[in-house]
């Protein structure tokens, strides 16, 4: 989803020569490559054309990496390492003259409870999932390969992206988007946790903005610490509902049905709640201004509505 | 060196059934296995006998891992991962009934400057060497494999071991031991840095004590954070020299020749200086009491002398 939006933005802004890669076939007006990066030799083919800028977004998501240990490590760790190795080899073949920018999407899943009030830029990576472990390893490799001069890397830890467009999914985090998206479409949404649950959010538009900014940043400002927690909006579920009420009225908020789920409560309790993203802010990364703005961006970008939907005006 | 001392201690304490492994042939009265853990299939052979307790000390050291990128990653990362994978497979073959204790020696090289006054248990791993990167990845894998129940792991970050017995070597850290060891043997030692350089030390005896304690620790006390900075002695080079003077007299201290080396000064300036190892202390890990004790341990364990050497009494 972020990848698709990034491509839209890149085509518009730069008119750049894009090559899109995925493991499953897909349609695009740009050049596409379909292969499995975790298979030896595939990453080399992709890097042979010496792209100047590489966005590495691919991953087996959290739930699947937890359910399928081998697949998670194969794709998220081996795939990333093979990509980095292919760049190193191409760089060596070019006598060091090839040194692309690599933008790696990490995740706040590299952090694990217990947390301080706000996770700052010096807090340890102690993930509580295999996905978070694989992302944390990717960050370490990115730093080392950059320090050695094989490429010019930057890793950005995305907040939970909200409001995710599309249909509800089975992700434990799905309700954060669902309780906004479904009511805005006049449909009921289930809330499995209490309103006091606090989390860290960015709109899809802000997330694409982070990636674009990372692509253009003067990385000498990063020193040797090339992985950054992105700024975001800290909000409780209660804050989300209040913002929904402001944007779309009581009627929308009434479509949220409380149905506590102890399993989801437990999973979510281990997630980061708040950050002090000073470094990223100082480097010019910009978050959404409020949860209300996050909802308005969803209306604008997904529903092509800038005003509240009619029903909510009642 | 630590491995050899650990074997002496294990044979004495437990009379346990030991299997020793290395990549190069070696002599021992215990069962030995010589193989390369980074070669597919070798780790499985080693684990087939289902050892209850596994000490994983093996590594390409810092300087070599920096000089030979491929070898460092192959041995320190792939070797460690293959060992962990072999245990996971053996555990699965035993229906989960096989779940050994794994003691992994990590290193304070997982930390990189800039540092706070004392590195606490929540400070980030931002290594500035490939060796430190490989150790940090080992720590992440150890945590995840333990969390998933494949084994019961604990990673301990050793301080710089001092006084290292044996001959001077080319390691950038060699002088920390050399300025004690050589004068105690009546020989001149070169000091390439200023006396204000501060670092974090443990005697070989304390290091073996950490490994033994880690092997026996109730790991439920660790929660999900299974990697620990070990307590140590924080001392400047000036403190080292003062301790040498106290133990062995002015004559010994006069054998230290100042010969500043800007390269070594620069390397050492990126190393940790001081720790707040509260967690490890609370879990019962014990450091040497002072740098003087570190010197006395060297005299006792290596030179079989409990009193200062005669020359130093003058």
Interface residues (C-beta under 8 A of the other chain):
Chain A: X69 X112 X116 X121 X122 X123 X124 X125 X126 X127 X128 X130 X133 X136 X137 X140 X141 X143 X144 X147 X148 X224 X225
Chain B: X69 X112 X116 X121 X122 X123 X124 X125 X126 X127 X128 X130 X133 X136 X137 X140 X141 X143 X144 X147 X148 X224 X225
